[in-house]
Amino acid sequence: MCGRFSLTTELDVLLERFQIEQTTMEGYEPRYNIAPSQQIPAVIRAGHCNRMGTLRWGLIPFWAKDASMASKLINARSETADQKASFKHALKKQRCLILSDGFYEWKQTENRKVPMRIQVRKGEPFAMAGLWEKWDDGKRTHYTCTILTTEANVLMEEIHNRMPVILTKVTEKIWLDSSVNDVAELKQCMKPFASSEMNAYEVSTIVNSPKNEKHECIIPI
């Protein structure tokens, strides 16, 4: 699964890397311990340009009667997303990039769970495959999202049996293209990212609490 991540990369680097033409994140600040239910940075394709803004992490399907499902829908299994009522609509038309430069997972040892931070290459920003939804509670409109997961690659197998779907520069474009709605083509985008292009290291247990939002969360120990 993916239940915690960071995004500390400078905004101008993100804008260039993900070819973002519009953003509502002028007040952008580094995030060291992003958790479910929070507003998180995301990119959607709006018309002919990439637009960066925030979505609330925890999907609420458009047909939901209330917001109670959100806490259970922070992740969607890529293998079955096209079959689930909560995700199949968004998979066809409402896909997004969830931006990150490292995600956390807890490795089970004999004595404890060890928090690990997993990166792509030397810590460069990357895009996780996301789905977004628009839900109206009768008073206001909520924009929410979920992160797709896949089976672990060789590196991740030592830590956890699942990992987020990390897109390549090629599959990012396919993922954002709303004219692409062939499930078979989309599933080709949701393969485990190459282990050879990832690394992992242990971090402090301060990351265990989402209340700890500081630089120390990402420091190797």
C-alpha positions as CSV (number, residue, x, y, z in Angstrom):
1,M,0.0,0.0,0.0
2,C,1.0,3.7,0.1
3,G,-0.1,5.5,3.3
4,R,2.6,8.2,3.7
5,F,4.9,10.1,1.5
6,S,6.9,13.3,1.1
7,L,7.3,16.1,-1.5
8,T,10.2,18.4,-0.7
9,T,11.3,19.3,-4.3
10,E,11.2,23.0,-5.1
11,L,8.1,24.2,-7.0
12,D,10.0,25.5,-10.1
13,V,11.6,22.1,-10.5
14,L,8.2,20.4,-10.4
15,L,6.7,22.8,-12.9
16,E,9.5,22.1,-15.4
17,R,9.7,18.3,-14.7
18,F,5.9,17.7,-15.2
19,Q,5.4,20.4,-17.8
20,I,2.9,22.2,-15.7
21,E,1.4,25.3,-17.3
22,Q,-1.1,26.3,-14.6
23,T,-0.9,26.0,-10.8
24,T,-2.9,27.1,-7.8
25,M,-0.1,26.4,-5.4
26,E,1.7,29.7,-5.1
27,G,1.9,29.1,-1.3
28,Y,3.7,25.7,-1.9
29,E,5.9,24.5,0.9
30,P,8.0,21.3,1.3
31,R,6.1,18.4,2.9
32,Y,7.9,15.8,4.9
33,N,5.2,13.5,6.1
34,I,2.0,13.7,4.0
35,A,-0.8,11.5,5.4
36,P,-4.4,10.5,4.4
37,S,-7.2,13.0,4.7
38,Q,-4.8,15.9,3.9
39,Q,-4.7,18.1,0.8
40,I,-2.0,16.7,-1.4
41,P,-0.3,18.1,-4.6
42,A,-1.6,16.6,-7.8
43,V,-1.6,17.2,-11.6
44,I,-4.5,16.8,-13.9
45,R,-4.9,17.5,-17.7
46,A,-7.2,20.4,-18.1
47,G,-7.9,21.1,-21.8
48,H,-4.6,21.3,-23.4
49,C,-2.4,21.9,-20.4
50,N,-1.2,20.3,-17.2
51,R,-2.6,21.9,-14.1
52,M,-1.3,21.5,-10.6
53,G,-3.4,21.9,-7.5
54,T,-4.5,19.9,-4.4
55,L,-6.9,17.0,-3.9
56,R,-8.0,15.5,-0.6
57,W,-6.4,12.1,-0.1
58,G,-9.1,9.6,0.4
59,L,-11.5,9.0,-2.5
60,I,-15.2,9.8,-2.2
61,P,-17.0,8.3,-5.2
62,F,-19.4,10.7,-7.0
63,W,-22.4,8.4,-6.0
64,A,-21.5,8.2,-2.3
65,K,-24.2,9.2,0.2
66,D,-21.7,10.5,2.7
67,A,-17.9,11.0,3.2
68,S,-17.4,7.9,5.3
69,M,-15.8,5.9,2.5
70,A,-12.8,8.2,2.2
71,S,-10.7,6.7,4.9
72,K,-11.0,3.3,3.4
73,L,-10.2,4.5,-0.2
74,I,-6.7,6.0,0.2
75,N,-5.4,3.2,-2.2
76,A,-6.8,1.3,-5.1
77,R,-5.4,-2.0,-6.3
78,S,-4.4,-1.6,-9.9
79,E,-5.2,-5.2,-10.7
80,T,-8.9,-4.8,-9.9
81,A,-9.6,-1.0,-10.2
82,D,-11.5,-1.5,-13.4
83,Q,-13.9,-3.9,-11.7
84,K,-14.7,-1.9,-8.5
85,A,-17.6,0.5,-8.4
86,S,-15.6,3.0,-6.4
87,F,-12.8,3.3,-9.0
88,K,-13.9,2.2,-12.5
89,H,-15.5,5.5,-13.4
90,A,-12.4,7.6,-12.4
91,L,-10.1,5.1,-14.1
92,K,-11.7,5.7,-17.4
93,K,-11.9,9.5,-17.3
94,Q,-10.4,11.1,-14.1
95,R,-6.8,10.1,-13.7
96,C,-4.1,12.3,-12.1
97,L,-0.5,12.4,-11.1
98,I,0.3,12.4,-7.4
99,L,3.7,14.1,-7.0
100,S,6.3,12.8,-4.6
101,D,10.0,12.5,-4.0
102,G,9.8,9.6,-1.5
103,F,7.3,7.4,0.1
104,Y,7.4,5.6,3.4
105,E,6.8,1.9,4.3
106,W,7.3,0.0,7.5
107,K,9.5,-3.1,7.3
108,Q,8.6,-5.9,9.7
109,T,11.6,-7.3,11.6
110,E,11.7,-9.8,14.5
111,N,11.4,-7.0,17.1
112,R,9.7,-4.0,15.5
113,K,8.5,-2.3,12.4
114,V,11.3,-0.2,10.9
115,P,10.2,3.0,8.9
116,M,11.8,3.1,5.5
117,R,11.9,5.9,2.9
118,I,11.9,4.8,-0.7
119,Q,13.1,7.0,-3.5
120,V,13.5,7.0,-7.3
121,R,17.2,7.3,-8.3
122,K,18.9,9.9,-6.2
123,G,15.7,11.5,-4.8
124,E,14.3,13.1,-8.0
125,P,10.5,13.8,-8.1
126,F,8.2,11.2,-9.5
127,A,4.6,10.7,-10.2
128,M,2.4,8.1,-8.6
129,A,-0.7,7.0,-10.6
130,G,-3.9,8.5,-9.0
131,L,-7.6,8.7,-9.6
132,W,-9.7,11.7,-8.6
133,E,-13.4,12.3,-8.0
134,K,-15.8,15.2,-7.6
135,W,-18.4,14.8,-4.8
136,D,-21.1,17.2,-3.7
137,D,-22.4,17.0,-0.1
138,G,-25.2,19.5,-0.8
139,K,-23.2,22.4,0.7
140,R,-19.9,22.3,-1.2
141,T,-18.0,20.3,-3.7
142,H,-15.1,18.1,-2.6
143,Y,-12.3,17.0,-4.9
144,T,-10.7,13.8,-3.6
145,C,-8.2,11.2,-4.8
146,T,-6.7,7.8,-4.3
147,I,-3.3,6.3,-5.1
148,L,-3.0,3.1,-7.2
149,T,-0.9,0.3,-5.9
150,T,0.7,-2.8,-7.6
151,E,2.7,-5.8,-6.5
152,A,6.1,-5.2,-5.1
153,N,9.3,-5.2,-7.2
154,V,12.5,-6.9,-6.0
155,L,13.6,-4.0,-3.9
156,M,10.2,-3.5,-2.2
157,E,9.7,-7.3,-1.5
158,E,12.2,-6.9,1.3
159,I,10.0,-4.2,2.8
160,H,6.3,-4.8,1.9
161,N,4.3,-6.8,-0.6
162,R,2.7,-3.8,-2.3
163,M,4.0,-0.5,-3.6
164,P,2.5,2.6,-5.3
165,V,2.2,2.6,-9.1
166,I,5.1,4.9,-10.2
167,L,4.8,6.1,-13.7
168,T,7.6,6.7,-16.2
169,K,7.8,9.9,-18.3
170,V,6.1,8.0,-21.2
171,T,3.3,6.5,-19.1
172,E,2.7,9.9,-17.3
173,K,1.4,11.3,-20.7
174,I,-0.8,8.3,-21.3
175,W,-2.2,8.5,-17.8
176,L,-3.2,12.1,-18.1
177,D,-4.7,11.7,-21.5
178,S,-8.5,11.4,-21.0
179,S,-9.0,10.2,-24.5
180,V,-7.3,7.0,-23.5
181,N,-9.9,4.7,-21.9
182,D,-8.8,1.3,-23.0
183,V,-8.3,-0.7,-19.8
184,A,-5.7,-3.0,-21.3
185,E,-3.6,0.0,-22.3
186,L,-4.0,1.6,-18.9
187,K,-3.0,-1.6,-17.2
188,Q,0.3,-1.5,-19.1
189,C,1.0,1.7,-17.3
190,M,0.5,0.1,-13.9
191,K,3.5,-2.3,-13.8
192,P,5.9,-2.3,-10.9
193,F,8.7,0.3,-11.3
194,A,12.2,-1.0,-12.0
195,S,14.1,-1.9,-8.8
196,S,17.4,-0.8,-10.4
197,E,16.1,2.8,-10.5
198,M,15.0,2.9,-6.8
199,N,16.7,3.0,-3.4
200,A,15.5,2.7,0.2
201,Y,16.9,3.7,3.6
202,E,15.8,3.7,7.2
203,V,14.5,6.8,8.8
204,S,13.5,7.9,12.3
205,T,10.4,6.6,14.0
206,I,9.2,10.2,14.3
207,V,7.7,9.6,10.9
208,N,5.3,7.1,12.6
209,S,3.1,10.1,13.6
210,P,1.6,12.3,10.9
211,K,1.8,15.1,13.5
212,N,5.5,15.2,12.9
213,E,5.9,17.3,9.8
214,K,9.6,18.2,9.7
215,H,12.8,17.7,7.9
216,E,14.1,15.1,10.3
217,C,11.5,12.7,8.8
218,I,13.6,12.2,5.7
219,I,17.1,12.0,7.2
220,P,18.8,8.6,6.9
221,I,19.7,6.9,10.2
